[in-house]
Amino acid sequence: MEVLQAISNRRSHRAYKKEQLAEDVLSAILKAGLEAPSARNRQPWHFSVVQDPELIQEVHDEAAKNRTADTGSPRFRDPDFQMFYHAPTVIFIFGEKDFYWSHVDCGIAVENMALAAESLGIGSVILGLPRPAFSGAKADELRARLGCPESYDFVIALALGYATDQKEPHDIRIENISRIK
Ligand SMILES: Cc1cc2nc3c(=O)[nH]c(=O)nc-3n(C[C@H](O)[C@H](O)[C@H](O)COP(=O)(O)O)c2cc1C
């Protein structure tokens, strides 16, 4: 699929089949993340691929418990809400804490992976909501169980799977562009 087509077709998907991704598809998505550009080529990321639904649920529970008005979402009004939408694979992206460009670099990597997934017929959603799981009482334990290296912290996550929902493209805000000639 052409890059522009993948960019246009990508949506945040919030419902998934249980069916797991094939290993070669997952590898291709991860490779796209590793191929992302980064400031000074520091590659200040660590990708933790989780396919254990119980661990994913634990991260959900901990993030839900520690959420605040700023880090929560109206979606929690639904008692069945699970922030990973029961996707079969979640990639947690941890960034080097003391590197100035970590969040930008991890953001570029996650979008590379989301677009690679789209081009391979896999749905995804980028997730910031898990973040409070890594600031509460179980933060160190969860970082360790997820294989987060020392002096890295959670930046963003990407849920992946075969999407079962349909979504319109988001509104395009042309006023967000200024042109100076
Ligand atoms: C940094 C970031 C964090 C996000 N966090 C969440 C999240 O925690 N839960 C969620 O359902 N969607 C999350 N999203 C998805 C956005 O809601 C979505 O990208 C936006 O509504 C536009 O829709 P689209 O992705 O389908 O174009 C996040 C997106 C970004 C870029």
The ligand as a Gaussian input file, in Angstrom:
#p B3LYP/6-31G(d) Opt

LIG

0 1
 C       -0.659000      10.718000      22.023000
 C       -1.988000      10.044000      21.803000
 C       -2.647000       9.431000      22.844000
 C       -3.853000       8.779000      22.630000
 N       -4.427000       8.102000      23.665000
 C       -5.572000       7.423000      23.449000
 C       -6.125000       6.610000      24.479000
 O       -5.573000       6.466000      25.564000
 N       -7.287000       5.955000      24.219000
 C       -7.900000       6.033000      22.988000
 O       -8.940000       5.397000      22.826000
 N       -7.390000       6.769000      21.992000
 C       -6.238000       7.458000      22.182000
 N       -5.662000       8.160000      21.163000
 C       -6.317000       8.174000      19.842000
 C       -6.968000       9.531000      19.514000
 O       -8.138000       9.662000      20.278000
 C       -7.249000       9.565000      18.003000
 O       -6.018000       9.542000      17.311000
 C       -8.020000      10.816000      17.568000
 O       -9.308000      10.825000      18.141000
 C       -8.171000      10.905000      16.054000
 O       -8.813000       9.759000      15.557000
 P       -8.098000       8.804000      14.491000
 O       -6.846000       8.265000      15.120000
 O       -9.081000       7.708000      14.191000
 O       -7.771000       9.630000      13.294000
 C       -4.448000       8.794000      21.345000
 C       -3.777000       9.413000      20.292000
 C       -2.555000      10.002000      20.495000
 C       -1.826000      10.611000      19.314000

